[in-house]
Amino acid sequence: MTRESLKNGRARGLVVNAGNANAFTGFRGREAVEAIMSRVAAHLDCDPGEVFVSSTGVIGVPLPKDKANAGLQAAFDSSPCSWEEIATTITTTDTFPKGAAASAIVGGKTVHLSAIIKGSGMIAPDMATMLGYIFTDAAVEPGFLQEILSAANLRSFSCITVDSDTSTSDTVLAFATGKAGNAPLASFDDPGVDAFAAALNDICLQLAHLVVRDGEGAQKFIEIEVTGAVSDDSARRIGLSIANSPLVKTAIAGEDANWGRVVMAVGKAGEPADRDKLAIRFADKWVAQAGLAVDSYNEAPVTEHLKGAEIRIGIDLGLGAGRATVWTCDLTHGYISINADYRS
């Protein structure tokens, strides 16, 4: 229903609940959301369509209306809380609250951006069990804010994966209050728009990385850079093929320098690739070039790199100018334990 509300381009309230996804619940789920929107609208003296609602948690269980009403009343009666408290409240299997901040100079005014996000499992574009909310005091026209948010999303949230699974609950919303007093941004020709877009890109990337770092059972943060592809889109698909490979992810978890698994993941992507032009590196150490292991290949420094918490893998296809960077985490026994017991 929030998609329908987005068409209005205006919001007065945001309600988020954790523990229940309110998905695959049919008319009962819609009735629950409508009841929430109506009650909040009455409290804020606005139209129900100006109240956005998000849910995350177990799928297939109707959202309990009594519990929702009690939660709303508690929110109405409570004192203002901190960003950290809000971020903590919406977590599910997250191990820590996630937030980020940035600022920019727009038309001589300093504008601020603050954001929170939850998510650590069922994470893959587009987008995942991920709820993200960005707030700015800048004045930005709704349609233009959607445009620059979509562009930022393509380079951040749509470039991360924990387990290749998408979900019913995938939301990133941006709200602009206009309190900073700048002239409203409406196009890329407006003064200060480049600074604002850069700040928005930065905050989205910060949040996206936090989600990956908190991947269920994760011990290692993995950056995969693909260059030399026929297009940026092709590079991104190849990067995600590597990032989503259980064999690659478990090899990294085991600190095994098995670069042949990266070759496999490039091949299964279904994108243009030429074995005799393919090159692979771990950190700055090339392990394969021109379709062969390099003559001077020494596995020891690669193994040492894999012992760290920050892993970098590079792939050059030698076919064109396409490039992309994606981020993922390793796959450990912890992931199995968390998801085997998720509902209990």
C-alpha positions as CSV (number, residue, x, y, z in Angstrom):
1,M,0.0,0.0,0.0
2,T,3.0,2.3,0.5
3,R,3.6,2.0,-3.3
4,E,0.2,3.5,-3.8
5,S,0.9,6.3,-1.3
6,L,4.2,7.1,-3.1
7,K,2.2,8.4,-6.1
8,N,1.1,11.3,-4.0
9,G,4.7,12.4,-3.4
10,R,3.9,13.5,0.1
11,A,4.2,11.8,3.5
12,R,3.3,12.9,7.1
13,G,3.9,9.7,9.0
14,L,6.0,6.5,8.9
15,V,5.1,3.3,10.8
16,V,7.5,0.4,10.9
17,N,6.9,-2.9,12.7
18,A,9.4,-5.8,13.2
19,G,8.7,-9.4,13.9
20,N,5.9,-9.8,11.4
21,A,6.2,-9.3,7.7
22,N,2.5,-9.0,7.1
23,A,3.0,-10.7,3.8
24,F,1.1,-13.6,2.2
25,T,-1.7,-12.7,4.6
26,G,-4.4,-11.7,2.0
27,F,-7.2,-9.3,2.9
28,R,-6.4,-9.6,6.6
29,G,-3.0,-8.1,6.0
30,R,-4.5,-5.2,4.0
31,E,-7.1,-4.6,6.6
32,A,-4.4,-4.3,9.3
33,V,-2.4,-1.8,7.3
34,E,-5.5,0.2,6.5
35,A,-6.4,0.3,10.2
36,I,-2.8,1.5,11.1
37,M,-2.9,4.2,8.4
38,S,-6.3,5.5,9.5
39,R,-5.4,5.7,13.2
40,V,-2.1,7.5,12.5
41,A,-3.8,9.8,10.1
42,A,-6.3,10.7,12.7
43,H,-3.5,11.4,15.2
44,L,-1.6,13.6,12.7
45,D,-4.7,15.2,11.2
46,C,-3.7,14.1,7.7
47,D,-4.9,11.9,4.9
48,P,-4.4,8.1,5.4
49,G,-2.5,8.1,2.0
50,E,0.2,10.3,3.7
51,V,1.0,7.5,6.2
52,F,3.6,5.0,5.0
53,V,3.8,1.5,6.5
54,S,6.5,-1.1,6.5
55,S,6.8,-4.5,8.0
56,T,9.5,-7.1,8.5
57,G,9.6,-10.5,10.1
58,V,7.8,-13.9,9.7
59,I,5.9,-14.4,6.5
60,G,2.3,-15.8,6.4
61,V,1.2,-14.7,9.9
62,P,-1.5,-11.9,9.9
63,L,-0.4,-8.8,11.7
64,P,-2.2,-8.8,15.1
65,K,-4.4,-5.6,15.2
66,D,-4.6,-5.4,19.0
67,K,-0.8,-5.5,19.3
68,A,-0.5,-2.9,16.5
69,N,-2.9,-0.6,18.2
70,A,-1.1,-1.0,21.5
71,G,2.2,-0.2,19.8
72,L,0.7,2.9,18.1
73,Q,-0.7,4.2,21.4
74,A,2.7,3.7,23.1
75,A,4.3,5.7,20.3
76,F,1.8,8.5,20.5
77,D,2.4,8.7,24.3
78,S,6.2,8.4,24.3
79,S,8.8,11.1,24.4
80,P,11.1,11.6,21.3
81,C,13.7,8.9,21.0
82,S,17.1,8.7,19.4
83,W,18.1,7.4,16.0
84,E,19.9,4.5,17.6
85,E,16.7,3.5,19.6
86,I,14.7,3.6,16.4
87,A,17.3,1.5,14.5
88,T,17.4,-1.0,17.4
89,T,13.6,-1.4,17.5
90,I,13.3,-2.4,13.8
91,T,16.0,-5.1,13.9
92,T,15.2,-8.8,13.6
93,T,18.2,-11.1,13.2
94,D,20.5,-8.1,13.0
95,T,23.3,-8.1,15.6
96,F,23.6,-4.3,15.9
97,P,21.6,-1.2,15.0
98,K,22.6,0.4,11.7
99,G,22.7,4.1,10.9
100,A,24.6,6.7,8.9
101,A,24.8,10.4,8.4
102,A,26.1,12.9,5.9
103,S,25.8,16.6,5.0
104,A,26.2,18.9,2.0
105,I,26.1,22.6,1.1
106,V,23.1,23.4,-1.1
107,G,22.5,26.9,-2.2
108,G,24.6,28.3,0.6
109,K,22.7,26.2,3.2
110,T,24.1,23.3,5.1
111,V,21.7,20.3,4.7
112,H,21.8,17.1,6.7
113,L,21.0,13.5,6.0
114,S,20.3,10.9,8.6
115,A,19.4,7.3,7.9
116,I,18.7,3.9,9.5
117,I,18.4,0.4,8.0
118,K,17.8,-3.1,9.1
119,G,18.8,-6.3,7.4
120,S,21.2,-9.2,7.7
121,G,19.7,-12.2,6.0
122,M,17.5,-12.8,2.8
123,I,19.6,-10.1,1.2
124,A,20.0,-9.8,-2.5
125,P,18.8,-7.3,-5.2
126,D,16.2,-6.2,-5.7
127,M,16.3,-5.6,-2.8
128,A,15.8,-8.0,0.1
129,T,14.5,-8.3,3.7
130,M,15.8,-4.8,4.1
131,L,14.1,-1.7,5.5
132,G,16.0,1.5,5.0
133,Y,14.9,5.1,5.7
134,I,16.7,8.3,4.8
135,F,15.7,11.7,6.1
136,T,17.0,15.1,5.1
137,D,16.1,18.6,6.0
138,A,16.8,19.7,2.4
139,A,14.0,20.9,0.1
140,V,13.8,18.5,-2.8
141,E,10.9,18.0,-5.3
142,P,9.4,14.5,-4.8
143,G,9.9,13.3,-8.4
144,F,13.6,14.5,-8.4
145,L,14.2,12.9,-5.0
146,Q,12.9,9.6,-6.4
147,E,15.2,10.0,-9.4
148,I,18.4,10.5,-7.5
149,L,17.4,7.9,-4.9
150,S,16.9,5.3,-7.6
151,A,20.3,6.1,-9.1
152,A,22.0,5.8,-5.6
153,N,20.1,2.5,-5.0
154,L,21.5,1.0,-8.3
155,R,25.1,1.6,-7.0
156,S,24.5,0.5,-3.4
157,F,21.6,-1.6,-2.2
158,S,21.3,-3.4,-5.6
159,C,25.0,-4.3,-5.5
160,I,25.0,-6.3,-2.2
161,T,24.1,-9.8,-1.4
162,V,24.3,-12.0,1.7
163,D,22.6,-15.3,0.5
164,S,21.1,-14.6,-2.9
165,D,17.6,-14.7,-1.4
166,T,15.1,-11.8,-2.0
167,S,12.1,-11.3,0.2
168,T,8.6,-9.9,0.5
169,S,9.8,-6.9,2.6
170,D,12.1,-4.6,0.6
171,T,11.9,-0.9,1.2
172,V,14.1,2.1,0.9
173,L,12.3,5.4,1.4
174,A,13.7,9.0,1.4
175,F,11.9,11.9,3.1
176,A,12.8,15.6,2.6
177,T,11.3,18.1,5.1
178,G,12.6,21.3,3.5
179,K,13.5,22.7,7.0
180,A,17.0,23.7,5.8
181,G,15.5,26.6,3.8
182,N,17.3,26.0,0.5
183,A,15.7,26.6,-2.8
184,P,14.0,23.3,-3.7
185,L,16.1,21.0,-5.8
186,A,14.2,20.0,-9.0
187,S,16.9,19.1,-11.6
188,F,20.6,18.4,-12.0
189,D,21.0,22.0,-13.2
190,D,20.2,23.4,-9.7
191,P,23.0,24.8,-7.6
192,G,24.3,22.4,-5.0
193,V,22.5,19.3,-6.4
194,D,25.8,17.5,-7.1
195,A,26.8,17.9,-3.5
196,F,23.4,16.6,-2.3
197,A,23.5,13.7,-4.7
198,A,27.0,12.8,-3.6
199,A,25.9,12.9,0.1
200,L,22.9,10.7,-0.7
201,N,25.1,8.2,-2.6
202,D,27.5,8.1,0.3
203,I,24.8,7.5,2.9
204,C,23.3,4.7,0.8
205,L,26.7,3.0,0.4
206,Q,27.4,3.3,4.1
207,L,24.1,1.6,4.9
208,A,24.6,-1.1,2.2
209,H,28.0,-2.0,3.6
210,L,26.6,-2.2,7.1
211,V,24.0,-4.8,6.0
212,V,26.7,-6.9,4.4
213,R,29.0,-6.7,7.4
214,D,26.2,-7.9,9.6
215,G,25.3,-10.8,7.2
216,E,23.9,-13.7,9.2
217,G,26.9,-15.6,10.5
218,A,29.3,-13.5,8.5
219,Q,33.0,-13.2,9.5
220,K,34.4,-11.6,6.4
221,F,33.4,-8.5,4.3
222,I,34.1,-9.2,0.6
223,E,34.5,-6.7,-2.2
224,I,34.4,-8.0,-5.8
225,E,35.5,-5.6,-8.5
226,V,34.8,-6.6,-12.1
227,T,36.4,-4.7,-15.0
228,G,36.8,-5.2,-18.7
229,A,33.2,-6.4,-19.2
230,V,31.2,-5.6,-22.3
231,S,28.9,-3.3,-20.2
232,D,28.4,-2.1,-16.7
233,D,25.3,-4.3,-16.4
234,S,27.2,-7.3,-17.5
235,A,30.0,-6.6,-15.0
236,R,27.4,-6.3,-12.2
237,R,25.8,-9.6,-13.1
238,I,29.2,-11.4,-13.2
239,G,30.1,-9.8,-9.8
240,L,26.8,-11.0,-8.3
241,S,27.3,-14.5,-9.7
242,I,30.6,-14.7,-7.8
243,A,29.2,-13.1,-4.7
244,N,26.2,-15.5,-4.6
245,S,28.3,-18.6,-5.2
246,P,28.1,-20.9,-2.1
247,L,31.4,-22.5,-3.3
248,V,33.2,-19.1,-3.4
249,K,31.7,-18.0,-0.1
250,T,32.6,-21.1,1.8
251,A,36.1,-21.2,0.3
252,I,36.6,-17.7,1.7
253,A,35.1,-18.7,5.0
254,G,37.6,-21.5,5.2
255,E,40.4,-19.2,4.0
256,D,41.1,-21.5,1.0
257,A,42.8,-19.8,-1.9
258,N,40.7,-21.8,-4.4
259,W,40.5,-19.3,-7.3
260,G,39.1,-21.9,-9.6
261,R,35.8,-21.3,-7.9
262,V,35.9,-17.7,-9.0
263,V,36.5,-19.0,-12.6
264,M,33.4,-21.2,-12.3
265,A,31.2,-18.4,-11.0
266,V,32.3,-16.2,-13.9
267,G,31.3,-18.9,-16.3
268,K,27.9,-19.6,-14.9
269,A,26.9,-16.0,-15.0
270,G,25.9,-16.5,-18.7
271,E,27.6,-13.2,-19.7
272,P,30.3,-12.7,-22.4
273,A,33.7,-14.0,-21.2
274,D,36.8,-15.3,-22.9
275,R,38.9,-17.8,-21.0
276,D,42.1,-16.6,-22.7
277,K,41.5,-13.0,-21.7
278,L,40.4,-13.6,-18.1
279,A,42.5,-12.4,-15.2
280,I,41.8,-12.9,-11.4
281,R,43.4,-11.3,-8.4
282,F,43.1,-11.5,-4.6
283,A,43.9,-8.1,-3.1
284,D,46.7,-6.9,-5.4
285,K,48.1,-10.3,-6.1
286,W,47.2,-11.6,-9.6
287,V,46.7,-15.4,-9.5
288,A,45.6,-16.0,-13.1
289,Q,46.1,-14.1,-16.3
290,A,45.4,-14.9,-20.0
291,G,43.4,-17.9,-18.9
292,L,46.3,-19.5,-16.9
293,A,47.8,-19.5,-13.5
294,V,50.6,-16.9,-13.5
295,D,54.0,-18.4,-13.7
296,S,55.2,-16.7,-10.5
297,Y,52.0,-17.6,-8.5
298,N,52.7,-18.1,-4.8
299,E,49.7,-19.1,-2.8
300,A,51.1,-18.0,0.6
301,P,50.3,-14.2,0.3
302,V,46.8,-15.0,-1.0
303,T,46.2,-17.3,1.9
304,E,47.4,-14.6,4.3
305,H,45.0,-12.1,2.7
306,L,42.1,-14.5,3.2
307,K,42.9,-14.7,6.9
308,G,41.8,-11.1,7.3
309,A,38.3,-9.7,7.8
310,E,38.4,-7.6,4.6
311,I,38.7,-9.6,1.4
312,R,39.2,-8.1,-2.1
313,I,38.7,-10.0,-5.3
314,G,39.3,-8.5,-8.8
315,I,38.2,-9.9,-12.1
316,D,39.3,-8.4,-15.5
317,L,37.5,-9.9,-18.5
318,G,39.6,-8.0,-21.1
319,L,36.5,-7.4,-23.3
320,G,35.5,-3.8,-22.9
321,A,35.0,-0.9,-20.6
322,G,32.2,-2.2,-18.4
323,R,32.9,-2.3,-14.7
324,A,31.0,-2.8,-11.4
325,T,31.7,-3.4,-7.7
326,V,29.5,-5.6,-5.6
327,W,29.8,-6.6,-1.9
328,T,29.0,-9.8,0.0
329,C,30.1,-11.8,3.0
330,D,31.3,-15.3,3.6
331,L,29.0,-18.3,4.3
332,T,29.6,-20.0,7.6
333,H,28.0,-22.5,9.9
334,G,26.5,-19.5,11.8
335,Y,24.2,-18.8,8.8
336,I,22.7,-22.3,9.1
337,S,22.2,-22.0,12.8
338,I,20.4,-18.7,12.6
339,N,18.1,-19.8,9.9
340,A,17.4,-23.2,11.2
341,D,16.0,-21.6,14.4
342,Y,14.6,-18.4,12.9
343,R,11.0,-18.9,14.0
344,S,11.8,-20.4,17.4
